[in-house]
Amino acid sequence: MDLKYLKRVAGGLDLEKIDGYLDAVKEKNGKPKAAILADMTNCLVRYGAGFNDYIIFEFYNMNAKQRDTYMTRLRNKKFNLAMNSREHSDVFNLKNQFYAVFADLLGRAFLDLGKCTDEELGAFLLRRPEIIAKPNGGECGAGIEKLRKVDFAAMEDAVRYLRDPAKNFGVVEDVLYQHEKMSELYPHSVNCLRMCTLVVNGEAHYLYAVLKTGNHGKFVDNLENGGYACHVDLEKGVVIGPGHTSGREIREVHEATGVAFRGFEIPYAREAIELVKKAALYVPDVRYVGWDVAILPDGPVLIEGNDYTAYDFPQLPDDSVARFGLVGQLRKLLPDYKF
């Protein structure tokens, strides 16, 4: 365990938030708060589990053997640094670089605003009733806008808007229209699969998939915007659990459509696995990646890749999955790596 990093984590603890965590666990298991705090601290030191990890993964309901299979905050940081070269991080952190490298797997036309002329941008906009504009950086859908041609009096106004430095737009692209089956679950966002790969000795391994959906009329599918995440068995092409929210709520059906999460069938599931395994080999020095994949009428396409992928999605607890975390799976592929 990195003791310096552990000390920084401890130094930034919010005591009021911790007390709220203690109250939440006490309500679940009835143990004294002092005993809960001692167990939380033990999990931080022994497994690198932040207090939020302890809550969201329900460590209070696990034994030591189960806990040791979980990817946690500190373990995830260490693993990402070991697997992924920072030298190539811009390929995944900057949209224009990602689009250039993975152009053949995107399934849509795009323009790099840093390289195209105003005339090229105007011509791109003229041919489309609507487009998506994205900042070069950013997370959780922040700053992404869907723009319609009819909302601008003249093409010059649209170009001026997209060039506004305050917007920091990096790329413009086609609007994607997902497979009609995916729209049944929630029609206002492109409901992506978050899929993870690890490259070992030059071979790409598919690790897991989680289905993300939007909510509340929003066109992005992030939990931070009120969406859901569900466990998926992509080998069978089906959702195997309920929807999870960022507030740790669990829903069996999507509130916007009434469609059940559990048992929802995902088109082109096998093709999605092959897509991310192919993408995983494009940047050899970045071995551990979380991919967002959209399912279109004619197959899967890449939305983005994350070289510092979230570890919470595949480990969210529900009755559809065993209490066996991501580390247990990774140890089978990397038996000599010390978590």
ROPA-380223 format. One record per residue: x, y, z of N, C-alpha, C in turn; residue in one letter. Coordinates in steps of 0.1 Angstrom, whole numbers, plus 5000, padded with zeros to 4 digits. Each point is the difference from the previous one (the first is absolute). Example, Ala and Ser with C-alpha at 12.3 -4.5 7.8 and 13.67 -1.06 7.14 Angstrom:
# ROPA-380223
513249435078499150125000500950125000A 499650114993500950115000499250115008S 
END
This chain:
# ROPA-380223
500849885000499250125000500950125000M 499650104992500750134999499650085012D 500950015010499750075013499950154998L 500850064991499950144998498650044994K 499649924991498750024994498949985010Y 500149895008499149975010499850125010L 501250065003500050115010499250124993K 500350034987499250114994498649975000R 499649884997498549965000499450035014V 500749955011499650025013499950155004A 501050084995500050145003498950084994G 499449944989498950074994498649965004G 499949925010498749945004499150115006L 498749994996499050095004499349935012D 500250055012499549935013498550005000L 499350104995498650005000499449894990E 500749994989499649904990500349865006K 501149985007500349875006498949965010I 499650105008499049985010498749954993D 499750064989498849954992500249864995G 501249964996500349874996499849905012Y 500450045011499949925012498549985004L 499350104999498549995003499349914990D 500550014987499349914990500349855002A 501349975004500349865003499449955013V 500050095010499349965013498649964998K 499350084991498649974996499949864994E 501049964992500049874993500349885010K 501050025009500449885007499950025015N 499750125005499850025014501250005009G 501250004994501250005008500450145005K 500750015011500450135005500950084990P 499850134999500750084990501649985002K 500449995012501549985003500549874993A 499249905001500449874994500050014984A 499050074995499950024986501250084995I 500350115007501250084996501349925000L 500149925010501249925001500149904988A 498849954996500049904988500350084987D 499450124999500350084988501550034999M 500650045011501450035000500949884997T 499649895005500749874997499949984985N 498850024993499949984986500850104992C 500150125005500850104993501549965000L 500549955011501449965001500349874993V 499149905002500249874995499749984985R 498950074995499549984986500150124992Y 500450125006500050124993498650054997G 499049965008498650044998499750135007A 499650104992499550135006498749975007G 499650105008498849985008498849994990F 500150074989498949994990499949864994N 501249944998500149864995499349915010D 500350025013499449925011498550004999Y 499450124997498650014999499449944988I 500550054988499449964987500149854997I 501149945005500249854998499549925011F 499550065011499449935011501149915007E 501250055002501049935007499549955013F 499150075006499549965014499249864999Y 499749964988499449874999500949894995N 501350024999500949914995501149955010M 500549884997501149965008501350044993N 501249975006501350054995500349944987A 499649884997500349934987499350074989K 498750045002499350074990500550144998Q 500350075011500550144998501350004992R 500849905002501350004993499949984985D 498849974995499849994985499650134994T 499850105008499550134995501050104995Y 499850064989500750124996499550115008M 500950085006499750115008500750134995T 499850105007500550134996501550004998R 500749955010501550015000500549894991L 499449885000500449894991499850054985R 498950064997499750054987501150104995N 500350095008501150104997501349934996K 500449915009501249934998500049914987K 498949944998499949914988500050084987F 499350115000500050084988501350054997N 500850055010501350054998501049894995L 499749885004500949894996499749954986A 498750014996499649944987500150104989M 499950135003499850104989501150115000N 500550024989501150104998499350145000S 500550095009499550145001500450074987R 501149954993500550074988498950004989E 499149905000499049994990498650035005H 499950065012498750035006499150104992S 500750094993499250104992499249934989D 500449884995499249934991498649985005V 499949975013498749975006499450125007F 500850105004499450125007499650114991N 500550014988499750104991499149944988L 498850054998499149954990500650004986K 500750114997500550004986501049904997N 500949975010501049904998499449865000Q 499049975009499349885000499349974987F 499350104994499349984988501049974988Y 501150075000501049974990500549865000A 500349955012500649875001499049894997V 498850025005498949894999499050034990F 500350084990499050054990499249894993A 500749894997499349894993499149925009D 499950035013499149925009498950095006L 499950134995499150095006498650004993L 500049964987498749994994499350134997G 500750115000499450134998501150104994R 499550104993500950104995500350115011A 501150065000500450105010501050104994F 500150115007501050104996500850045013L 501350014998500850065011500050154999D 499450075009499950144999501350085000L 501149935006501350065000500749994986G 499449934991500749984987499250044988K 498750005002499150044988499950154999C 499750044988499750154997498650035003T 499750135000498650045002499149954988D 500650004989499349964988499649855001E 501049925004499849855002498949985011E 500150075011499049995010498650044996L 499950114992498750044995499449894991G 500949944991499549904991499549885007A 500749965011499649895008498750025007F 499850125005498750045006498950014990L 500350054989498950024989499449874996L 500849895000499549874996499249925010R 499950065013499449925011498950095007R 498949945003499050085008500450025014P 500849915006500550025013501349935002E 500850045009501349955003500349995015I 501049935004500550005014501350075001I 500150095009501350075003500549965013A 501349975001500649955012501350075003K 500250045013501350055004501149904998P 501250044998501149914999500249915012N 499950065012500149935012498750005008G 500049955012498850005008499549865003G 499249995010499549875004498550005002E 499349895000498649985004499150084991C 500450024988499150074991500050155001G 500950065009500050145002500350084988A 499350104996500350094989499549954987G 499549884999499549954987498750064996I 499850054988498850064995499549944987E 498749994999499449964987499450134994K 500550034988499650124994499249984987L 499050084998499249984988500250124990R 500049974988500350104990498950115000K 498849965003498850105000500150105011V 500949975010500150095012500950124997D 500650004988500950114997499550074987F 500050145001499550084989500849984988A 501349985001500949994989501249905004A 500549944989501149915003501250065007M 500250134997501150075006499850015015E 498850015005499750005014500349875007D 499749894993500349875005501549985001A 500850044990501449995000500650085012V 499550125001500450095011499849945014R 498849945001499749935013501049895003Y 500249924990500949885002501550045002L 500350124995501450055002500250085013R 498950025008500150075012501049945010D 501150075004501049945009499449955013P 498950075004499449965013499449865000A 499649964988499449874998501049895000K 501250034995501149914999499749874992N 499150024990499749884992501249964992F 500249865000501149954992499749924988G 498849945000499549934988498550024998V 499649994988498549994996499949874993V 498849945002499849874994498549974997E 499849904992498649964997499349965013D 498750025000499249955010499849854997V 500249915011499849864998498549965004L 499549914992498649955002500149855004Y 499849975012500249875005499049904995Q 500349875001499149894997498650025007H 499049974993498650035005499849925013E 500649895001499949925013500650075012K 501150074998500650085011499250125003M 499250054991499150125002498849955008S 499749885000498849955008500350025015E 501249995004500350025014500050145004L 500650094992500050145002500350074987Y 499150084994500250054986500850134999P 500250075011500650134998501550015001H 500749895004501450004999500549884993S 501250004995500649884995500549925012V 499349895002500349915012501249914997N 501150045006501349934997500349885009C 500849914995500649905008501450055004L 500250005013501450025005500749865001R 501049994991500749874999501450025003M 500649905006501450015005500949894994C 501250044996500949914994501450015007T 500749895000501450005005500849924990L 501250064996500949934991501149945008V 500249874998501049925007500849924989V 501350035000500949944990499550014986N 499550124997499550034986498749954996G 499349935010498649954997499050085008E 498950044993499050085007499049915006A 499750035013499049935008498850095003H 498849954997498850075004499749965015Y 499850105008499849985015498550015004L 499350104996498650025005499350104991Y 498750005002499250114994498950045010A 499750135000498950065007499250084991V 498749995000499150094992499750135008L 500250114993499650135006498950064992K 499150075007498850064993499950145005T 499450094992499750135005498750005008G 499650125004498750025008499650145000N 498850035004499550145002500050084987H 499949944988500050074988501350044995G 501149975007501350044996500649914989K 500950064992500549924988501449945003F 500550015013501249925004499649895009V 500949905001499649885007500849985013D 500450105006500949995012499249995013N 500549935010499449995013499950145006L 501150084998500050135005498950094995E 499449974989498950074995498649935002N 500049915010498749945004499849874993G 501049954993499849874993500149885008G 500049884993500149875007501249924994Y 500549915008500949904995499649865004A 500149914991499549865003501149904996C 500049895008500949894996499549934988H 501049964992499749934987500849874998V 499449904995500749884995500050024985D 501150054995500150034986500249874991L 500549905007500149874992498749954997E 499050035008498649964997499250114994K 500550135000499450114995498850055007G 500149995014498850045008500450075013V 499250095004500250075013499549905011V 500949995010499749905010499750055014I 499850145001499750055013499250134999G 499650065011499250125000500950134997P 499450114999500750134998500550065013G 501250045000500650075011500150154998H 499850085009500150154999501350045008T 500450124998501250065007499750015015S 498750005003499650015015499849875006G 500549894994499949865005498649955001R 499150064991498649954999500049894990E 499149915001499949894991498549994994I 499950004987498749994993500049884991R 498849945000499849884991499650054986E 499350114999499650054987500550144998V 500150054988500450134997498850095002H 500150105008498950095004499450074988E 500850034990499550084988499249914990A 500349875000499349924990499249885006T 500349975012499449885006500649874995G 501150004992500649884995500949945011V 499949875002500849935010501549994996A 500950035009501449984997500449864999F 499649925010500449865001499449924988R 500849944992499549924989500050084987G 500350135000500050084988501149954991F 499649974987501049954991500750114992E 501349984998500950094994500449954986I 499650074989500449964987501650014998P 500549914991501450014996500949985012Y 499749925009500849995012501449944997A 500049894993501249944996500950094992R 499450074991500750104991500750115009E 499350045010500550105009501349955007A 500049885004501249945006501150004991I 499849964987501050004990500550144997E 499150105001500450134997501050065010L 499749985013500950055010501349925001V 500049874997501349934999500850054989K 499450044989500850054989500650145004K 499150085006500550145004501149995010A 499949905009501049995011501549994995A 500149964987501449984995500550124992L 499250114999500450124992501150085007Y 500050005013501050085008500749905009V 501049934996500649895008500450045014P 500550125002500550045014498850045009D 498850004996498950025009499249875000V 500149925010499649865000498649985007R 499650095009498849985008499150124997Y 498949974993499250114994498549975002V 499250105004498649995000499450074988G 499249934992499550054988498550035001W 499550114994498650024999499649964986D 499049914998499749944988498550024997V 499650064989498650014996499649894991A 498749965000499549904991499150074990I 500550014988499250064989499249894992L 499150044991499249904993500949904993P 501250044995500849904993501249955008D 500150035013501149945008500550105010G 501049965008500650085010501150104995P 500150115007501150104997500550055013V 501350064999500650065012499450145002L 499850035012499750145004501250075005I 500749935010501250055006500749895007E 501350035004500849915008500550075012G 500149935011500550065012501249925005N 501250075001501249945004500150005016D 499150065006499949995015498549975003Y 499749874997498649965000499549985014T 498750035001499349995013500049855004A 500149975013500049875005498849965007Y 499150105003498849975007498949934993D 499850034987499049944992499849855001F 501149924997499949865000499849935014P 500250085010500049955014498850045008Q 499150074994498850055007499249875005L 499650005013499449885005498549994997P 499649884996498649974999499949855000D 498849955000499849855001500449934988D 500350074989500349934987501549964999S 500850055008501549984999500549945013V 501049924999500749945011500950115007A 500249985013500950095007501549974997R 500350034987501349974995500450124992F 501050075004500450134994500949984988G 500350124994500850004988501449955002L 500650025011501449965003500049844999V 499049945004500049854999500149964986G 499450074991500049974985501450044995Q 500550115004501350054994501249905005L 499949955012501049915004500249884992R 498949954993500149894991500850034988K 500050134996500750044988501450055003L 500250055012501350055005500449945013L 500349875001500249935013501250065007P 501050064994501150055007499950155004D 498950064996499850145004499650015015Y 500650095008499650015014499050115002K 498849975003499050105003500250055015F 
END
